[in-house]
Amino acid sequence: MKKWIQAARLRTLPLSVSGIIIGSAYAYYREYENWEIVVLALLTTLFFQILSNFANDYGDGVKGTDNENRVGPQRAIQSGAITASQMKKAIIITSVLSLISAVTLIYISFGKENFGYSLLFFVLGIASIVAAIKYTVGKGAYGYSGFGDVFVFIFFGLVSVLGSNFLFTKEFDMVLVLPAIAIGFLSVAVLNLNNMRDIENDRNSGKNTIVVKMGLQAAKYYHYTIVILAVLSIFVFSVLEEISYFAALFITVLMFRHLKTVQKAKTYTDFDPELKKVALGTFALAIILSLTMVFFN
């Protein structure tokens, strides 16, 4: 059990549910309430993230991307703790569990009378499963072609925040695009830190991430841009909704210190501690912003 818990990479899970928390809290802020949707949305997202982690371990493992020179935490297949065959079975099982959870969530939210919405979200659920697997698995793995950032922004940001809110309200609220952009860009920032840390290993393994394509220094400027845009999005959202600026000030201070660390980073290992800081910082932002909307307005 311990090796499977390690392979699930629990430290990535808080980031994955950040968008769901904000989307659900904003629905409550607009006087929509259904705790069954909240629980099922969180559960479905956790299944998707664990599936992605298993698939990422499998894809990089069988392609030889994870080798002895890798800077970050050792992977399950890389270490020999889990075989490729065992991981493949785990991917299939987690995919099925993800689909069951997603279908249940869709039924609870839309029932029988909203077939069009049900079909749309069923397609999104299938797309999420495919995206989780195809990041590193197969010949056309998009993580090896520099498109990982795009998919992370779409699924962790836009789909997570706007999609979860739609499950309650059955409508799109344009102002919610702002926190969706913020969570999306901060999630991309976590991926970018991972790719800056692994740039040499990825380059040698033929994994052409955006960082490999643009180089480390340009990747730092890219990182500054997406983080600053995320912070600005939270500020604008707070102004438009006339809510407390506490969440915006929190993420500003945290990201200012983070960007100073990134700017000074000289070795690849310098980036590794920042992954956890940004991931947990994003989760904390989601909690603070949600509490602000739910209790302090």
Residue, then its C-alpha position, 0 to 999 in steps of 0.5 A: m500500500k505504501k508504494w501505491i500511496q507514494a506513486a499517487r503523489l499526495r503532494t499534488l492533490p491539494l493543487s488539483v482541487s483548488g479550482i473545485i473549491i473556488g467554483s463551489a464557493y462562488a456558487y454558494y456565494r450566489e446562493y446555490e447549495n448542494w453538498e453532494i455536488v461538492v463531494l462528488a466533484l472533489l472525489t472525481t478530481l482526485f481520481f483524475q489527478i491520481l490517474s494523471n500521476f500513475a500515467n505520468d509515472y508509467g509514460d516516463g518510466v517505459k520511455g526511459t525519461d526517469n533515469e538515475n540523473r533525474v533531480g526530483p523525487q524518485r518515481a515508482i517504476q524508475s525505482g522498481a517498486i512497481t512494475a510497468s505491468q502493475m502500473k498499467k493495470a492501476i491506470i485502467i482501474t483508476s480510469v474506471l473509477s474516475l468515469i463512475s464518479a464523473v457519471t454519478l456527479i453528472y446525474i446528481s447535478f443535471g438529472k434526466e431533464n438536462f440531457g444536453y448538459s449531461l452529454l457535454f459534461f460526459v464528453l468533458g469527463i472523457a476528455s479529462i481521462v484522455a488528457a490525464i493519460k496522454y500527457t506522457v503515454g503513447k507516441g503522441a504524448y503532448g507532454y513531450s511536444g510542449f503542450g503540457d502547459v496548455f492542457v494544465f491551464i485548460f483543465f486545472g483552471l478553466v474547466s475546474v473553476l467554471g465547470s464546477n460552478f456550472l454544475f450548481t448554477k447551470e450558467f456561465d458567470m464571466v467574472l469567474v473567468l478571473p479566478a479560473i485564469a489565476i488557478g490555471f496560471l498558478s498550476v502552469a507555474v508548478l509545471n514550469l518549475n518541474n520542467m525547469r528542474d528537469i530541463e537537462n534530463d528532459r532534453n537528453s530524453g527527447k522530452n521537448t517541454i516548453v522549457v526545453k524549447m525556449g531555454l532556462q532563462a526565457a523560461k524564467y521570464y515566462h514564469y514571472t509573466i504567468v505568476i504576475l497575471a495570476v495575482l492580477s486576476i485575483f485582484v481584479f476579481s476582488v475589486l469587481e465582486e467587492i470582496s476583501y482583498f485579503a486573498a489577493l494580498f496573501i498571494t501577492v506576498l507569497m508569489f513576490r518571495h517566490l519570484k525572488t527565489v526563482q530569479k536567484a536560482k542557479t542550480y536545477t535543485d533550487f527549483d524543487p522546493e518551490l514546487k511545493k510552495v506554489a502548489l500549497g500556496t495555490f491551495a491556500l489561496a483557494i481556501i482563503l478566497s472561498l472563506t472570504m466569499v462564504f463567510f465574510n460578505 
